[in-house]
Amino acid sequence: MAEPLLSVRGISKSFPGTLALDNVDLTLYGGKITAVVGHNGSGKSTLVKILAGIHRPDSGEITSALADAGGHGLHFIHQDLGLISTLTAVENLNLDRNAGWRALSSPNRTAERTEALQLLDRFGVDLDVRTPVQNLSASQRTMIAIARAMSRWGNEQQILVLDEPTATLHDREAEVVLDATRRIAERGAAVLFISHRLAEVCAIADQVVVLRDGRLVANRTRGEFDAHDLVELIAGHDVADEPAPAVQQGVDDTQARLEIRDLRGQRLRGIDLDVRGGEIVGVSGVIGSGIEELLGVVYGTRDLQGGGVAVDGNPVRPNSPRDAIAAGMGMVPADRHRHAAFLGFTGRENLTLPSFRGLRRPWGAIGRRRERTEVESWFDRAAVRPGQPERLFAQFSGGNQQKIVLARWMRTDLKVLLLEEPTQGVDVGAQSAIYDLLRQTAATGAAVLVASSDTKELVTLCDRVAVLADGILTTVLAGEQLTEKTLIRHTLATGPADTRTPRAAKESLT
């Protein structure tokens, strides 16, 4: 067998409280496509970051036959393509070339366009390279990123790392990228392909490496695996297959508090879902399934392209967070630092931000003693430690920050609570406290909708879990069906989008 272009041996990496990678091996050969698969938290992202030099491994070694060509000869295409949307395709392709001393001279625009066209033609891509990137399709943008990486190759025998390159693409667009990936490998490159889409992995990979909980659990070559095998390997026999006990009691079986009807957005293609008062409903899906978009569309922070939302039977105006709040909705986004809090404000200021009801004096000023008393009460109820409301929000731990954001909404007249990745970046102790707060919220009669990539969290917390794939709701799991293993299988075992139908899922919504 030919010498490998890259060899990873015994790589391990730990973070506080987490063993992200445990003695992992990986070998990449020229002309071959190697896929790495695994569920969220399996170690895929950590492996890519180690290869990219972002993280340093605790142990193990990486050797490359391309080291003499500079570094390890690796080229990365991440989910964020790193393109400037207002620049043209040819300008993005030549962005780094026109830096430094080259910026002092006028570039040869004709030569640049000719070279760009020749480069894209290698992948069968035909487009006007003078078009701004923001006006191109998603697959065309991905191809520009790939072409830009390859334009700097000294020879064809290089290593290309594609991290979820088709996650946000529809089937026809994804096929363009897959076809280009095959061509790159045929020219002698080694391709590392990271993807949740197992049908694509089976169609393109010469070798598949399966990670679970940071460990390498399987290394199969073509002919030794299919999608069903990969789902079983990813889920594992040690994943709980027992149904979770009923989470909430006293669910209101009359009218749904939150009604989502034919909801459409950038990825969403007609979502129907009800959440009753006292109920916690989860949403599961891989990257690109629509899970990142759903709650934002419901709340009005992402564009609604069709359908609608109602709270207690009353329609909520689309694209209006102000109206959503007035209707009794609260939202905790995944990135609380950027979208859910003011880091330079105190814990007290962040907690009382949505509503000063009951805190104002007759002439309108905020009664500081009233505010302080209420904030201290909520800090105690939410187990925020240390209980220092005047401390800057940025100085609290991640778990306490999340508790403050949750308590902020709980003190309002809350009817619907929306949460994205509710325990992301928090420790185990804070995780349990946050679950208790969510159950308390549901117990008041609120409808709680949780989007999470953590299947164990969804099974532990939720009464029902809706699974999204390529923008549609494919199934809803509840009762004895709601086990972690079953949820992983439904989340990962998705075929081409045009073969799916939401009919069965809609029949099980209530």
N, C-alpha and C positions, 0 to 999 in steps of 0.2 A: 504494500500500500504506500502511496505517496506520503511524503513528509507533511504533517499538519501545518497549516498556516498559523494556528493559535492553539496553545495547550494550557488549560487551567487545571491545576492539581491541588486538591485538598483545601480549597478556599473556605474560610470561615469568617463570619463577621457578627459581632454582637453589639447591640445598643442597650441602654439601661432597661433591664427587665425583659429583653427580647433577644433570642438567638435567631438572627435573620437568615444566616447561612451556616450550614453545618457540614464541613468536609465535602464540598461539592466539586466534582470533576466535569470538565467540558472540553471537547476537542472539535476544532473546525478545520475542514479540508477544502482546498480549492475546488471549485466546480460543484460544490454540494450546498444544499440549503438545510440548515439545522434549526428546528423549531424548539423553543422553550415554552412549555405550557404549565399552568398551575393556577389555582384559585387566588383571590386576593389575599395577600399576606404570605404567599408561598415562598417569596424570596426573589422573584423575577426582577423587580425594580432595583433591589440591592445589587444583584449580579450585574445588571447593566451599568449602574453607577460606579461599581468597582472597575469594570472594563474601561469606563470613560475617565477614570481617575478622580472622580468626585469623592469616593470613599476609599480609604486604605484598608485592605483586609487585615484581620487579626493574625491570620496564619495562611499558609499555602503559597503557591507561586504561579505566575503567569509568564509563559515563554512564547515568543513569536518568531517565526521564520522571516518576518518582515522588519525586524528591529533595525536593521541597517538602513532601511528606507526612511527612518525617522519614527520614533515612538513604536507602537505596535502595529502601525498600518491600519488602524481602525477608523471607520467613518460612521457617524451616527445620524440617523434620522429619527428624531423624537416626535411625540404627538404634537408638540408645539413646533411647527416646521421652521420657525426662525425667519420667515419671509416678511418683507415690508409691503403691506397691502397696497399702498399708494404708488409704489414703483412698478414699472413694467416687468415682464418676465425676463427680458434681456438684462435689465438693470439689476435685478435680483441675482441673476446668474453670474454677473461680473462685479458684484458689490465689493468683495474683498480684493479683487484684482486692481480696482481703481483707488486703492488706499495708498498711504505712504507717499513715496516720491512720484508714483504714477498720477496722483491727484494734481500735480503741477502741470501736467501736459494734457492736451485735449485727446480724449479717446477716439479711436476710429470706429464710429458708430456702425458703418456698413460692415466692417470686418467682424465686429461683435455680434451683429444680427446673424451673419452667415454662420459663424461658429456656433451660436446658440441653436440655430435651426438644425445644423448637422448633429449636434449633441442630442437633441430631442428626437431626431429621426432615428437614432440608434434604438430607441424604445418604441418606435411606431407612433410617436405623439406628433400630431399635426395641429399647431396653433399659431396665431399671430403673436410673435414674441414682443410686439410693441404694445400689447394689451396690458393694462394695469392688473396686477395679480388679484385684486379684490373682485374683478369681473370674470375671473376664470372659475371653472368648476373645481370641486374639492379634489378630484383625482388629478386634474391638471396641476393644481398647486403642489400636491404631493410629488408629482413627477418632476417639477421644477426643483424641489428640494433634493431629490435623489440625483438629478442631473448635475446640480451644483456641487454635490459631494464628489461625484465621479469626475468632474472636470479637473479636479486637482490631483487625480491619480497619475502616478508616474508610469504605471503599467496596469494591466487588467487583473493581475494576481494580487488583489487587495481584500480587505474584510469590510463588509457592509453590515451594520447593525440596524435593523428596522424594528422600532418599538411601537407596536400597535398601529401599523401604517394604514390599516383599513378600518379602524374603529369607528370613524365618523362617516364612512363612505357607504353609499348604497351599492347593491350587488354589481351593477354594470360598471360603476366607477372602481370598485374594488378589483374587478377582473383586469382592468387596465394596469393597476399596480402589480397584481400578481404576475401578469404576463411579462412586465418589465423585470420583475424579480427573477423570473426564470431565465431571461436573456442575460442578465448580469452574471448569474451562476454559470451559464453555458460558456461565457467568455473567460472563465477561470477564477472568478472571485468566490470567496467563502461568504455565505450569507447567514447571519443569525437573525431569525424571524421570531419576534415575540408577538403572540396573539391569543385572544380569548376565543376566536372563531375557529372551532375545531374542524368544521367542514373545509375551511381554507387550508388549515394545517395538513389535513389528510390529502388534499389535492396537490400541495406544493412541496412538502417536506421530504427530503431523503432520509432524515434522521429526526427523531423526536426525543427530547429530554423532558421528563416530568418532575417538577418540584412540588413538594408538599411540606409545609411547616419548616421551610429552610433546608430540607433534605432532598437529595436526589433519590427518587423512588423507582425510576425506570429510565432506560435508555434503549429505544427501539429503532430499528431501521425499517425502511419501506418494505411493506409486505407483512410486517409483524404487528401492525396496529390498525385500528379503524376508530371512528368517532366514539363508538360505544366503549371500546377498550380504554380510550383516553379519559372519558368521563369517570369510569370506575377507578382508574389510577389516581385521578385528581381528587375524587371524593374520598377514597381510601376506606378500608374496612374499619378503621378506628374512629371514624366520624359517627356521632350519635345517630342512631336510626330509630330512637324512641320518640313518640310524639311528646311535645311539651305540654305541661298541664295548662288548663285554661287560665289565661292571664287576668282577665277582667270579669267582674260580676256586675249584674245590673245594667247590661247594655240595652239601650233604648231600641226596641224592635219596631217602633212605629215609623216615623219618617227619618230619613237620613239627615244628619246635620250638614254634611258636605256632599254635594252632588256634582260629579264631573261628567259631562256629556259631550261625546264626539270631539274631544280636545285635540287640537292640531297645532303644531309648532314647527320649528326648523326640522326636528327629527320625528316628533310625535305624529302619528297617522290615524288618529281617531280613538282616543282613550275614553272608556266608560268605567266609572268606579264610584261607589257610594261608601261613605264612612258614617256610621251611626254614633250617636252620643254615647260616651262611655267606652268606646272601642278604640283599640290601637291597631292600625293597619299598616303593614310594611310594604315597601316597594323594592324589588330586587332586579338586578340586570347588570350585564357587563358594560364596559365603556362603549359608548355609541348606541346603546339600546334605547336611549331617551331618558334614562334615570337621572342624568345630570340636569335635565331640562324641565321635567314634569312639575316639580313643586314651584319653581320660579314662574312658570306659565300660570299655574293656579293662583299664585300670589300677585302677579302683575309685574314682576321684575324682568320677565322675558316675554318676547313678542308672541302674542296669540294670533294664530292664523285661521282659526275656526273653532266652532264649538263654544262651550260656555261652562260657567261655574255658578253654583247657587249655595247659599248658606241658609238653612232653615226654610228652604223653598224660595228665598228671595235672590234674584240674580245679582251677581257682583260685576261691576263694570270691568271689562277687560283692560289689561295694561295699566291698572291703577292701584298701586299699593296703598294709597291713601284710602280708597274706597274699601279695599280688603280689610284694612285695620278697622274702619268704621263699621264693617259688617261683623266684626268679632274675630278676625283672623290674626294670627301671629306667626312669624316666620323666623326660624333659626337656620341660616345658611351654613354650608360646610366651612367656608372661610370666615370665621367670626372676626378675625383681625381686620380684614378689609371691608366686610359687608355687614357686620353685626354689632360693632362697638367702636367707641372712640378711645383709643389707647391712652391719650393724654388727659382724659377725664377720670374722675374718681369712680370707685365702685358705686358709691351712692348716686352720682349723676347718671351713670349708665343704667342703673336699676330703675330709676324713676322717669327715665327719658320718654317712654311712650305716652304716659298719662300723669297729669298732676291733679287728677280728680281726688277730692278729699284732702288735698294738701294746701290749697289756696285759702288765703284769708278773704274776708268779705270784699276788700278793695282790690283783690287780684294778686297781691304778692304771695309768694310761697312761704308758708309757715315753716321755718327751719326746724323748730322743735318737733312739729308733727311729722315732717319728712324724716328726720333722724330717727324718731321712734318707729315709724313704719319700716324704714330700711333695716334697722337693727333686728326687727321682728322677722323680716324676710331672710336676712343673712343667717339667723338662727334656724329658721325652718328649712332653708336650703343647705344647711351644714357647710356654709362658707367659712373656711378656716385659713388664716386667722380672721376673726370677725372685725375687720378694720375698714369700715365704709369709706373713710377719707383717703385710703391708700389708692394710688393710681391703678387703673385697670390693668395696665401693662405689667404691673409688679405682682399680680396674682398668678398662681399656677394655671395651667391649661384647664384642669378640671374645675377649679374655682371660677375661672372666667365663664365656662359653660354654665355653671350653676347660676351665676349672676344673670346671664342672658335669659335663661329659662325662667328664673324668678321674676324678671322684668315683665314677661308675658302673663305669668300666672296671677299677678296682682291686678290684671285688667279683667274686664268682663269677657273672658275668652270663650269662644264657641268652637274654634278650629285652631289646632296647633300643627304647623308644618315644620319638619326637621330634616335636615340633610346631614348625614354622618354624625349623629348626636354625640358619640363618644370618641371621635377621632382625635388622637393626640392627648388622651387623658389616661391616668393610671387606673389600675384595677379598682382601688377603693373609691375613686371618684366615679367610675363607671357604675358601680352599684348604687351610689347615691343619686346619680342622674336617672337611672331606671326607676328608682322610687319616686322621684319628682314627676316623671312622665305618667306613672300609674296614679299618682295623686291627681294629676291634671285630668286624666280620663275619668277618675272617680267623681269629679265635679260635674260630669255630663258633657265635657268637651269631646270633640272628635279629633283624634291624633293620627297624623299620617307621617310615616317615617321612611325616608329613602336612605338605604345603607348598603355598603358593599360587604358588610360583615354578616355572613349567613348565620353564625351562632347568635349574634345579637338579635337578628330578626326573629329567630325561633324562640329565643328566651323572652322577648318583649311583646311579641305581637299576637293578636287573635287570628288574623289572616295575613297572608303575604301574596301580593300580586307580582307576577313575573313579567318583565318587559323584554322584548327582543325586536330590534330594528323598528322601533317606534310604535309597536302594537302590544297590547296586553295578551299574552299567550295562555296564561293559566292563573288561577287563584288557589292557593293551598290553605287548608284550615283543618282543625281537628286532628285526627289520626294521620292525615296526609302531611301535616306540617312537621317534618323532621329535617334536620340539617342535611342529611344525605340526599333526601328527596329534593330539597330546595336547590342544592348544588347541581344535581342532575338536570333539573328543569332550567336553571339559569344558564348552564353551559351547553346543554344538548339542544342547540337551535340550528336548524337548517337554513336554506335560502329563504329570504324574506317572502318571496312571492308564493311559497308553498304553505305559509302559515295562515291561519285564520283565527280571529279573536272570538269566534262564535262560542266555542266551548267555554272560554274564559268568562264571557258575558253571562252565560247560563249559571255560573257559580258565584256571581258577584254578591248575592245577598243571602 
